[in-house]
Amino acid sequence: MPLDVQEGSVEAGLDALDTPVNTTEGSRVRRIAARVLPPIGAIVILVAIWQALWAAAFWPEFKLPSPAAVWSQIWQLITSGDIAELFWVSVHRAVIGFAISLVIAVPLGLAIANITVVRRGIGPLVSGLQSLPSVAWVPAAILWFGLNDRAIYWVVLLGAVPSIANGLVSGLDQVPPILPRVGKALGAGRFGGIRYILLPAALPGFLGGLKQGWAFSWRSLMAAELIATSPELGEGLGQYLHNGMSLSDISMVFAGIVLIFVVGVGIELLVFRPLENTVLRARGLTTSAR
């Protein structure tokens, strides 16, 4: 093959690498359908299996309610307006607890990642707290603070802070060592290097820690609301679930489980998924955006 032809092929290949991948192929409707239809189909299949198991009467009605009975409970909450209070009490607690956890976990994660003594002394303790079920702290929190919001927030913090801190440490550990050195060479100080180099470079891993931290926060909150029940605390989703158990109303219990699941999926789709896609798109990873 002539040399000029080979050079032309190489240049064409390089141009193809530089050309951005077209991720908008197909119509907008098809792309939306490709994202929406699979989860809807999975839900339909799950409900169909549930209905079939209920119709087959493998278990008595007080153990496995019908989908219609569960939907009736949820619809009653919607029509009465009680569902807004349930969501507000639980979600605002989770958001406040997660925000406080973030304020505590970021400096803690930075200290563990950048100070050897702190990593050796506190790092194993933080990892141990992450593996400890947060529900174990509920009895102690009630004895320390009483049946109030402080006890619930304490449990949420102990569930979320270790996960967020470890996520940040993991992200920082994956930053190439050359980047902080380049920052120092360009005149970045210690805090400037953390703000403009380390944190942006560790952002993908940190986002994973944030998602896990929210999951731990939400689970810790539900555990606290299930155990720490009091009229002064209001009725959240965990309290609603506890009431269903106290009344031996299995359809009410299933309705509470469905609502808790809906909040978890909703936060993932409305908050963390767009945030993750934005970070991936900013880094040129558009094909990985979901």
Beta strands, then each sheet from edge to edge (+ up, - down):
end
